[in-house]
């Protein structure tokens, strides 16, 4: 990893992998309530993280952040490969500064942005956007495609 490794935060991040428990604790009783709740993004991230971990069965998994504010929702290591996963509950994800930094500093093989949309598409070199449904149906192939 590059120079910013020294500025990487070591503190953990808590994801609720069982979003039903999170919703109960928040008092969310319906989908419309969830979609407008201030913690809907945290719920989405927890669900995506759970699905990605089930699909990839990684050797190691981490949340990554720097003191400068760059973050990556999930950093996966599997068989010597590095993958970044970002969880975005938006209609059209955009390439962010954090994604650029993670790609460079973590020397990621690629980064996958999981969103609630319907189609997969490239966002930049080594960055793809993929729908959650695609992750749930064939996750490992999306997260760790066969090397060319």
N, C-alpha and C positions, 0 to 999 in steps of 0.2 A: 504494500500500500504506500501511498505517497506521503509527503511531508505533513499533511494535516492530520495524520494519525495521532500526533501528539495532542491535538486539540479535540479529539473525539471524546464525547461524553460517555462515561461508563455507567451512568444510572439507568435502571431498567424502566421500561414503559409497560403499563398494565393494559392488556386487551382482554375484554370479556369474550372468551371463545364461545360461551353459551349465551347467545344474545337474548334468549328468553328470560334468563336470570336478570340481565341488565334491564330489559324492558319492565319486568316486575318491580325492580328496585326504583326505577324512574316513574312508576305509575302509568306507564304507557299501556293502553288497553286496545288500541286499534291502529290499523295502518295509517289512516289520515293523521292521527295524533303523532305517530312516529315520524312521518315525513316532515312535520312542522316543528318537531321537538329540537331544541338546541343541541342535544346529544345524538342526533340522527347520524352525523358523520362518524362518531365513535362507534355506534352500533354497526354501521356499514363496515368500518375498518376491522372490527372484531370478527365479523362474519367472513370477510374476505381472507383475513389472516388464517382463520380456522380452515377454510376450504383450500387455501394454498398449502398449508402444512400437511393436510390429508393427501392432497394430490402429489406433492413433490417428495414427501418422505425424506427431507433433507438430512444431511449429516449434522449440520448446525444451523441455527436460525437466531437472528438478532434484530432488534430495533437499533437504528444508527442515527446519531445526531452529532453536530459539532457545536462548539461554543458560539460560533458565528450565526447559528440558526438553521443551517441546512439539516434536513431530516430525510430519512428513508424509512417507510413503514415496516419493511421486512427485507433483511439481507439473508439470503440463503446460500449455503455451501453444500455442494453435492459432487462427489467424485472429482474433486479438484476444480470444479467450476463455480463461478460466483454470479449470483443473480440478484437483482433488485426488484422489489415489488412495491408499487405505490397503489393505494386504495383511494379512488376519487369518485365521490357520489355527485357527479356532474354529467351533463349531456355530451359535452365535447371537451375532454381533457386537453390541456396545453402543456407544452414542455416548460418546466419551471427551472429556476436557478438551482434549487436543491437537487433536481434530477441531473443537471449538468455536473454539479460538484460531485455527486455520488458516482456517476459514470467514470469521471476522471480519477478522483481520489481513491476509490475502492477498486478501480480497475475491473469493473463489472464486464462480464461476457455480454450481458444484455440486461435491459430493464423492461419490465412489463407493467403497464398501468391497467388495473382492473376497474371497470366502470359498469354502470347498470344499462348501458346501451345494447344495441343489437348486432353491431358489426365490428370486426377486427380490422385494424389498419395501422400502417407504419406512421410513427410520429416524428422520428429522426433516426439517424444512424444508430443501430443497436437499441432502439426504443420502439416498442409496439404497444398499441392500445388493444385490449381484448375484453369482451363482455364477460360478466360473471358466469353466464350460462355456459360459455365455452370452457371456462376454468373448471366448472363442476362436471362437465361431460368428458373432457380429455385433458385434464390439468397438467399432468407431467409433460405432455408433448408441447404445451404452450410455454410452460415455465422452463423446461430444459429440453429444447428441441435437439434432435440428433445433429452432431457436428457435421459440417459439410466437407 
